[in-house]
Amino acid sequence: MRPLITPLAIVIALTTGAAAQSVPEPPIQSPQDAACREQARAQIFSYPNPNNLSLYDLGSQIWHLCMASYHSRGPNPGRTDQRF
């Protein structure tokens, strides 16, 4: 009985880990989106979490902050407004 428990535990651990990573994500929309997703993945375990958010919600928060920094610059940050 003992030899059967170890392989069974390994199979359960592997399938649980694979299922956790198979959360579907929407397709990447822009280079900024891809960069922000990478940033969220890189910072997910080191980012402060005083509200005890789930990892998904914390990653979403990091992603939204990153995307907001891109959008705050506007479409043409170096352009001056020239009117007649």
C-alpha positions in Angstrom: 0.0 0.0 0.0 2.8 2.4 0.8 4.5 2.3 -2.6 1.2 3.3 -4.3 0.7 6.4 -2.2 4.0 8.2 -3.3 3.3 8.0 -7.1 -0.3 8.9 -6.5 0.7 12.0 -4.5 3.2 13.0 -7.2 0.5 12.7 -9.9 -1.9 14.8 -7.9 0.7 17.5 -7.2 1.7 17.7 -10.9 -1.9 17.9 -12.2 -2.8 20.5 -9.6 0.1 22.7 -10.6 -0.7 22.3 -14.3 -4.4 23.2 -13.7 -3.4 26.3 -11.7 -1.3 27.6 -14.6 -4.0 26.9 -17.3 -6.1 30.0 -16.4 -7.0 31.5 -19.8 -5.8 35.0 -20.4 -7.2 37.3 -23.1 -5.0 37.8 -26.1 -2.2 40.4 -25.9 -3.5 43.7 -27.4 -0.3 45.8 -27.6 3.4 45.9 -26.8 2.5 47.8 -23.6 0.1 45.1 -22.6 2.8 42.5 -23.1 5.3 44.5 -21.1 2.8 45.1 -18.2 1.9 41.4 -18.1 5.6 40.5 -17.7 6.0 43.2 -15.1 3.0 41.8 -13.1 4.4 38.3 -13.3 7.8 39.5 -12.1 6.5 41.5 -9.2 3.6 39.3 -8.0 5.4 37.8 -5.0 7.4 40.9 -4.0 4.7 43.6 -4.4 3.2 44.9 -1.1 -0.2 43.5 -0.4 -1.7 45.2 2.6 -5.3 44.4 1.6 -4.6 40.6 1.4 -5.7 40.4 -2.2 -5.6 37.1 -4.1 -2.7 36.6 -6.4 -5.0 37.1 -9.4 -6.3 40.4 -8.0 -2.9 41.6 -7.0 -1.5 40.8 -10.5 -4.5 42.6 -12.0 -3.7 45.7 -9.8 -0.1 45.7 -10.9 -1.1 45.4 -14.5 -3.6 48.2 -14.3 -1.1 50.5 -12.6 1.4 49.7 -15.3 -1.1 50.3 -18.1 -2.2 53.6 -16.5 1.4 54.8 -16.6 1.5 54.2 -20.4 -1.9 55.9 -21.0 -1.1 59.0 -18.8 1.5 60.1 -21.4 -1.1 60.4 -24.1 -0.9 59.4 -27.7 1.8 61.9 -28.7 3.7 63.0 -25.6 6.3 65.2 -27.5 3.8 67.0 -29.6 3.0 70.6 -28.9 -0.5 71.9 -29.7 -0.4 74.2 -32.7 -3.6 76.1 -33.5 -4.2 78.9 -35.9 
